[in-house]
Every structure is written in structure tokens, then in C-alpha cells.
């Protein structure tokens, strides 16, 4: 599996609460001078616009997320991101494999809201 140099934290819980929590954490990190961003589903790009959102694909298309995710993580290393917050897929089907790998990249750091 691939783990970026930046610290990855996953957000789990109700969709709107996760979006708000990831936005808040990202903005706190930026205020503290860190390079921070959010990996989010296409559907949430607008809500997370001030957090350098990186589109991992539609929440409705697990295969697209699986295809894009690790390429984007490598890109974040090139961008020098220090903290990375990410939305998660339901742990079923392809989503289970994707989240297992992403969980390892995050060292299982999770915000549950």
C-alpha cells in the first residue's frame, strides 16, 4: 500500500457532520501554518472549496474512487501537504478494499462524528 508523507486522518459518520468536521480541522491546521487539504467526493467539492479539495470521485462510484485515490495521494506528496483529511467509502464491496488501504495510510487515525 502507499502512504503519503503527510499525516492522513479519516472522517467517519453522518455525511454533513463529516464534511463540517474535516473543513474545521483543515482550516485550523492552515491557521497554524500547515499545508493542509481535504480528499473529498465530487459531491462535496463546493462545501470544502476553501480547503484545497482534491476530488477522489463520486461517492456513488467506488471503482472511480479506487482508481483515483492513490494517484492523488502521490500528488499530495509532490504538493508538500502536511495534513490530509479524507472522506471515506462504506466498508463494503470495493469500498472495503479501498478503505482498508486508506486506513493503513492513515495509521487508522479517524475522526468519528
N, C-alpha and C positions, 0 to 999 in steps of 0.2 A: 504494500500500500504506500501511498505518497502522503507525507506530512509536510506542510509548509513550515518555514522558519518562524512565522508569526504564530501567536497564540490563538488557537481556534476555540470558540465556545458555541455550543449549540443551543437553540431556543426551542423548548417544547411546551405545548399547552394550547389553549384556545387561540385561534388564528390572530384575532385583533390584539389580544394581550401579548402574544409573542412579537408581533410587529412593533408594538409600542415599547416593549422591554428592550428589544435589540436596538431600536432607534435611540433610546435613552442611554444605553451603555456605550454605544458608538460615539454619541455626542459628548458624553462625559470624558471618554478617552481622548477625543480630539481637543477638548478644552484643556486637558492635561498635557497637550503637546504630542500625543502619539499619532502615528499614521494608522488610521482605523477605517474599516469598511464593513459592509454587510453583504453576505451572499443571500439573495432572495429570489423568490419565484417571480416570474414575469408579471403576475397579477399585483405584486406589491412594490414595483419599481417607483411608482409615483409617491406612495406613502413614505418611502425611505430615500427620497431624492437627495436630501442633504447629508446622506451617509455614504457617499460613493458606492451606490448599489451596483453589484455585479450580478447580472441576470443568469441564473442557473437553469432557466427553462420554466415551463409551465408546471404548476403543482398537479395538473391533470395528466402529465406525460412523464412517467417515471423513467422511461428509456431515454428521453431527451436529457433529463437531469443527470442520469448515469453517464451519458455521453459527454456532457459539458463540464461536469464538476471538477475533475482532476486537472483538466487543461486550465481552468480558471484558477485553481489553487497554485499552479505553477506560475501563472501570470501575476498573482499577488506577490510571490517572491520577487519577481522582476520589479514590481512596483514598490517593494520595500515595506509592505504592510506589516505593522507590528501586532495589531489585534484584529481578528477576523471573527465576526458573528455570523451565524448561519441559521436559516430556517431548515426544517427537517421534513422528510417524507414519512408517511405512516410506515411502520416496520412490517410490511407485508409484501410478498412478491419481490419484484426488482427493488422496491424501496428498502426491503430488509438488507439486501446485499450492499446497497449504496450507503445506508445509514451505519452499517457495521464498519465499513471502511472509513466513513467520515467521522464516526465516533472514535475510532482509533487515532485518526489525525488530530482530534480534539483532546486526546488523552481522557476521553469521556467527561470533559468539563461541560456541564449543562446548566442552563437557566430554566427552571420549571415555573411557569406562571399559569 
